[in-house]
């Protein structure tokens, strides 16, 4: 079959259903935005989003039940997952479904968080008039009329759809398209903050310019890889790599450029500079959404390309990524220590977590390839790490929205002094999230760090585990600093108030707390499940 | 279904902490005391039942099957004595600190205090009972968080910094140990039968490479940070100075024992070859700790720091005995752990009473106390003499075993350590002399207006009785401990050295 011949793609609609539902809900959201009367539109969007994602999740879980994936003893080397979909450009195999579960679950929690209106005295966290110039008459008018816009829901769901496609992409072009579907809505969402509009729009512009640049670099790399392999497909790429054993200049340049594009999305050093500004400028619920959904999607796409397509180049990319990973943790942690804004602290901590995720990724240990060697596989470790981080990050950002002075979020650390005395329950909950990020036992974050380092060591990188542990020691200080400010510094006049959370925020907090403690106390079943879905599959050569 | 007897031991204080946290402010300390007494009663009854019915109470449930970790609890001799001393110490601390946090401003409430004490005790009990490396690690680390708040919530002016120092040292040690845990997991996986149970790990033989040595070092460093050995001790005096006397008793009496406990469980039990390799360095460090702690205690003006320094000296003895690896010295070390918890706990509590009255921790601010508060002075003397191993108190038994056991393998080391016991008498008796004897000073007259109340006596009596009874009749405890010691002697592949001097025929 030549490349340019058009043939009807084979679609396994059954396996693609969750993705199609999400895409459909996003399109439906646009229609609602256009045709539903303004009154009640917000509520309709919320219900549509929650129901849609809930449906997609249910179907996904049903798939697992039907195919027996949830049974840890079954290794999905054969069966329906060995089939390619959409002519081999999309793979819905174990890891894709695992990442879908993570993406759908956290997107659902984040979207429930979008609905919070009580703490903003009846308004949402999003600007009533995104298109008007900050500080202009039109904006004031929109604010005074108490308008609420709900475009954030379809945007977030489109981004989610892009993320779901990204983790299943088995083709360089699909990878690129998926990244764009993921990114474009995010550029807009970042600019939607209700307060500090200029900062928000600046963040949006920065994110867009740098993101566009990264996409261009990625596309350039894709072109090189195409030139090398003669195909966009990972199967062809993997075949090509095996034959030349990785010495080709086209391949190396392509690999490098694609790597840059993907590292940007993950937020790894030295392509991290957008993260603090964007996290700070974006509306906090959007920051929460980005912190986990974007990261999960990018890591998923990254894993498939590097394990499946470029697995034969392991010896080339492993040392590079080991260095990048350690540097990312170090930079994230060291810069976070000096920050005085809680959102920037969490942003730099997000950078350091990207680095911690790269450590098991470098290890590349799998349960199958090493022949009976037991222990957590890299993919399962990364998924567990992401789940642990997701609960902690979503919960922490939800609490950030609650701490306010004069109706706005108080994000400076001075405003947090003594908060633990006055509002001990919320402070203790935040402390649990921070301890989970630091990797302290009894939280999911500890199990995440533990399995991550184990899988790195099993891949032969014991020194990487050692360096990672030592950096984790420094990282602990950053979280203790926040805890210390909350509990052991006296309250001052600047200390913020705690807004009474509405139902949405409570749901987010409770789910995140249960997740953080639950998977910290009983991690076994989840890890077994992730182990069972951790084997990437390559479709047979076309 | 079998009853999870051991889980209940740890769950009673945990449940108590949750109930106290949700209860009314005033009911908190009473509820906490009730739960700590239930915990004591249940544990004693369980131990009696275990011994009489000769049953095994081992529990095991898969926890993280991918790495072979299971939630397994068991009680061996060492775990048993430590569990008993923990459940005994907790109610005494609660009684002694009955008024902490009541009506104070700028401190946390009394309800929070007692809830945290129960949490510390629950996590410590789980650590002492765990028979799985990962579970051990989880609870070992978990003790830090409630202790952090116990230091930071009540106590001196610089308590915030002291708490942060405690937590950072603790978490740093914990993460260094995490490297060892990860490495052990990988070593265990490479044997093809992945498991993290202590018994299973002890049965595996790891080919010694420099990576296994590195793993051993990571464990040892973590435990040396916990049972503070010079030079990793610097957090302890600060933390002890800033926390409440009850908090200090818990920290030094129970939590720091996790360090020496871990050295036996893991350093000797799993990595005996590496332990023997490191023994010379460790013995020297232990000697340094013994003398550094003793001299620092003699030179210290602050009572809370003084007792902390004496503990550093005592931990030096324990570590020396553990790594001397004779059956007498290891038994001595384990018994030392128990006695030290009892004696130092009592000393912290009684000195704490005097500090609360006087409003100062400075030794020079006291004088002639035995005239105005003879009971307080008397209890201080008894607890202090127990600390410096007076015959008739149980620390004497353990210190004798420690030095005699070490002597049989390393006579020079033991000989160097012996003057440490003399220094112990110096720092205890000199402190007693300065505080209690002489003419009654003006400040003493003004501040120390009452002798120990019934409540205060009630907290001390169980501890004093315990170390006196064990001093005269240590055999039951030693019998329990001997079983554990035998296990670790076999694990370390060590036999006791032959006596150097043959008796006349």
Interface residues (C-beta under 8 A of the other chain):
Chain A: X372 X373 X374 X375 X376 X380 X421 X435 X438 X439 X440 X441 X442 X446 X447 X449 X450 X451 X453 X454 X457 X458 X462 X465 X466 X469 X470 X472 X473 X476 X477 X480 X484 X487 X488 X489 X490 X522 X523 X524 X527 X528 X531
Chain B: X62 X63 X64 X65 X66 X67 X68 X106 X108 X134 X137 X138 X139 X140 X141 X142 X144 X145 X149 X152 X153 X159 X160 X163 X164 X167 X168 X171 X172 X174 X175 X176 X178 X179 X181 X182 X183 X185 X186 X189 X190 X192 X194 X211 X214
